[in-house]
């Protein structure tokens, strides 16, 4: 297999950008990728042009009342982390 054999588009045959790895299967160029499924692109553009606004009841998040009185279980360490600064060589010099 030629090292540079897969450096052309599967659809149009145009040159693909250079990559550091060896392509093992043919791929599409960016232009052909957009042509494959244009309906998805149209839906995305339509959603960008007309963003939805949330309903008034969706504007605020209310916490569950059971969570307010919940006791948090778990291990909590409240002392500071200590770092040892002495070495075994320090004993020789004292």
KAMO-V710495 format. One record per residue. OMEGA is omega in degrees with one decimal (none if undefined). D_CENTER is the distance of its C-alpha to the mean C-alpha in whole Angstrom. Layout:
BEGIN
omega,d_center
OMEGA,D_CENTER
OMEGA,D_CENTER
END
This chain:
BEGIN
omega,d_center
179.6,34
-178.2,34
-176.1,31
-175.1,30
-176.0,31
-177.3,28
175.1,27
-176.8,28
179.5,27
-174.3,28
-172.1,29
179.6,31
179.0,31
-178.7,30
175.7,29
179.7,25
-178.6,23
177.2,24
-177.5,22
-178.7,22
178.6,22
177.8,25
-177.7,24
177.4,25
-178.0,25
179.6,26
179.7,23
172.5,23
-178.5,23
179.7,21
-179.5,24
177.9,25
179.1,21
-179.6,22
-175.6,25
-177.8,24
-176.7,23
-178.9,24
178.4,25
178.8,21
178.9,21
178.2,24
179.4,23
179.1,20
178.6,22
178.3,25
177.2,22
-178.3,21
-177.8,25
-179.7,26
179.6,23
175.6,25
-179.4,26
178.3,26
-179.1,29
179.6,31
178.1,31
-174.5,27
-175.8,27
177.5,27
177.2,26
-179.0,29
178.3,28
-178.1,30
177.3,33
-178.0,33
-179.8,30
-177.1,32
-176.1,35
176.8,33
-178.6,34
178.6,31
177.0,31
-178.1,30
179.5,31
178.7,31
-175.4,32
178.6,34
-176.5,36
177.0,34
179.1,33
178.9,36
179.8,35
-178.4,38
179.6,40
179.2,43
177.7,43
177.2,45
178.9,47
178.4,48
-179.2,50
-174.9,52
-178.5,53
none,54
END
